[in-house]
Amino acid sequence: MDQSTHDIPSEAIRLVERGEIIEAIKVTREQAGLSLNEAKAAIDVYRRNPQGFPRSVKTTEKAGPVELPRLAINALEKGQLLAAIKRTREANGLGLREAKDTVTRFLNQDRATRAKFTSASSEHTKRVIGRFLIMVSLLGLIFIGYEYFFGSNR
């Protein structure tokens, strides 16, 4: 048996799903009795190809509940879609498209998180627009001041 195909404890799988990779390696070392290299290799294999291991997130399933790492859910609640996708990729060893699809399915299924995401992202949009308007106003004032002091010399 290849050293990277050792069984991973369920506690380590939960840690990987939350993005706590180092802790997952530690737990795998302790509970499976592996060396550091063997535990890291097992976690890496799990992150690259999770189909061979029991887990709660299956990106190929269209039905059933979708779970995300806590860090990804926290990012969604703050309106940070890209951060949520990144956290999901890191925690599950997924490609960009798979992680995006997983996050999108989660948002479609979890109304509470979707409401927080929508609210936070609209607040973020309002802040960005407000900052943009302030910058445009300041540039306008600078232009008016320049024209007032230096424009009559032309």
C-alpha positions in Angstrom: 0.0 0.0 0.0 1.3 3.4 -0.9 2.0 5.7 2.1 -0.4 8.3 0.7 -3.4 6.0 0.8 -3.6 5.5 4.5 -7.0 6.1 6.1 -7.6 9.6 7.4 -9.5 10.0 10.7 -12.9 11.7 10.5 -11.7 14.4 12.8 -8.9 15.2 10.3 -11.4 15.3 7.5 -13.5 17.9 9.4 -10.4 19.9 10.0 -9.5 19.9 6.3 -13.0 21.0 5.4 -12.6 23.9 7.8 -9.3 24.8 6.1 -7.1 23.8 9.1 -4.6 21.7 7.1 -1.8 21.7 9.7 -4.1 20.6 12.4 -5.5 17.8 10.1 -2.0 16.6 9.6 -1.3 16.6 13.3 -4.5 14.6 14.0 -3.7 12.2 11.3 -0.2 11.6 12.7 -1.5 11.0 16.2 -4.5 8.9 15.4 -3.2 6.9 12.5 0.3 6.5 13.8 2.0 7.9 10.7 5.1 9.9 10.2 4.9 13.6 9.3 5.6 12.8 5.6 3.0 10.0 5.5 0.4 12.1 7.2 1.0 15.1 4.9 0.9 12.8 1.9 -2.4 11.3 3.0 -4.0 14.7 3.6 -2.6 15.9 0.2 -4.1 12.9 -1.6 -7.4 13.5 0.2 -7.5 17.2 -0.8 -6.7 16.3 -4.5 -9.1 13.4 -4.8 -11.7 13.3 -2.0 -13.9 10.7 -3.8 -12.0 7.9 -2.2 -12.7 9.1 1.3 -16.0 9.5 3.3 -16.9 13.2 3.4 -19.9 15.5 3.6 -19.2 17.6 0.6 -19.4 15.9 -2.8 -19.1 18.3 -5.6 -20.5 15.8 -8.1 -23.8 15.5 -6.3 -26.5 17.8 -7.4 -29.0 16.8 -4.6 -28.6 16.7 -0.9 -27.3 19.2 1.5 -24.0 21.0 0.7 -21.6 21.8 3.5 -18.8 24.3 3.3 -15.8 24.9 5.6 -16.6 27.4 8.4 -14.1 29.8 6.9 -16.0 29.8 3.6 -19.3 30.4 5.3 -17.8 33.3 7.4 -16.6 34.8 4.1 -20.1 34.5 2.5 -21.7 36.1 5.6 -19.3 39.1 5.0 -20.3 39.3 1.3 -16.9 37.9 0.1 -17.8 35.4 -2.6 -14.2 35.1 -4.0 -12.8 34.5 -0.5 -15.5 31.8 0.1 -14.5 30.1 -3.2 -10.8 30.3 -2.3 -11.5 28.8 1.2 -13.6 26.0 -0.3 -10.8 25.2 -2.9 -8.2 25.1 -0.2 -10.2 23.0 2.3 -11.4 20.5 -0.3 -8.6 20.4 -2.9 -11.1 21.4 -5.6 -10.6 23.2 -8.9 -11.9 26.7 -9.4 -15.1 25.6 -11.2 -15.9 22.9 -8.7 -15.4 25.2 -5.8 -17.6 27.9 -7.4 -20.3 25.4 -8.1 -20.2 24.1 -4.5 -20.4 27.6 -3.1 -23.3 28.5 -5.4 -25.2 25.3 -4.5 -24.6 26.1 -0.8 -26.0 29.6 -1.3 -29.0 28.2 -3.1 -29.7 25.8 -0.3 -29.0 27.8 2.8 -31.4 30.7 3.0 -29.9 32.3 6.2 -26.4 32.5 4.7 -27.8 33.7 1.4 -29.7 36.5 3.2 -26.5 37.6 5.1 -24.5 37.4 1.8 -27.0 39.5 -0.1 -27.1 42.1 2.7 -23.4 42.2 3.2 -22.6 42.4 -0.6 -25.2 45.2 -1.1 -23.6 47.1 1.9 -20.2 46.6 0.3 -21.5 47.9 -3.0 -22.9 51.0 -1.3 -19.6 51.7 0.4 -17.7 51.3 -2.9 -20.1 53.6 -4.7 -19.9 56.1 -1.8 -16.1 56.1 -2.0 -16.2 56.5 -5.7 -18.5 59.5 -5.4 -16.2 61.1 -2.8 -13.2 60.6 -5.1 -15.0 62.2 -8.1 -16.1 65.1 -5.9 -12.5 65.7 -4.7 -11.1 65.5 -8.2 -13.8 68.0 -9.3 -12.8 70.4 -6.5 -9.2 70.0 -7.4 -10.0 70.8 -11.0 -12.1 73.9 -10.0 -9.3 75.1 -7.7 -6.7 74.7 -10.4 -8.9 76.6 -12.9 -9.5 79.3 -10.4 -5.9 79.9 -9.4 -4.1 79.0 -12.7 -6.7 79.2 -15.4 -6.8 83.0 -15.8 -3.1 83.1 -16.8 -3.7 81.4 -20.2 
